[in-house]
């Protein structure tokens, strides 16, 4: 696995700065982390789930706010279950609600018709929390699938995540770092800029079909009462 020290050494070699420390290792570390963050963002924004994590949280009756993970970058999905002890196959997918729908199910019928009223559950991301609606049906356990933010390399022995350290993809982060070094030294970075563009296009082409076993199907996000009678594995079958 590639370590931070390897990246610092490689950037110095590529920019012919092995014995020139006008750009310090600390500055190089900042540049490299920024470049790795750009590569990470390219992978998680455009294509497959190269990086994904989960967190679970329980809400009591009439509670609505789930604290967003501190390292949240993007939410991928939210599931609901009645309790931590409930069987694994009783997790249900819930969808986002539009802001105009925030009060749509705040009426006594959602309580009277339990558990069918649970079909109304939905979520929406806010600044530091995930709001569950309606509050009258929120009691239970939630599993949040999310893409975490890039974790910067700090120690010289810190390793680059495995999903970034393959197929020569790290060369993009190297090229970006070299551009920043050359710019800091007031030197011509044209060659590295051209390399960056070529590498970026190659990664875009290679990363998009990580799951090459077949095309993706269209998710059913429309709900009707008949869905509850089918073995779909979720209220919205997403």
Secondary structure, 3 states (H helix, E strand, C coil): CCEHHHHHHHHHHHCCCCCCCCCCHHHHHHHHHHHHHHHHHHHHHHCCCCCCEEEEEEECCCCCEEECCCCEEEEEEEEEECCCCCCHHHCEEEEECCHHHCCCCCCCHHHHCCCHHHHHCEEEECCCEEEEECHHHCCEEEEEEEEECCCCCCCCCCECCCCCCCCCCHHHHHHHHHHHHHHHCCCCCHHHHHHHHHHHHHHHHHHCCCCCCCCCCCCCCCCCHHHHHCCCCCCCCC
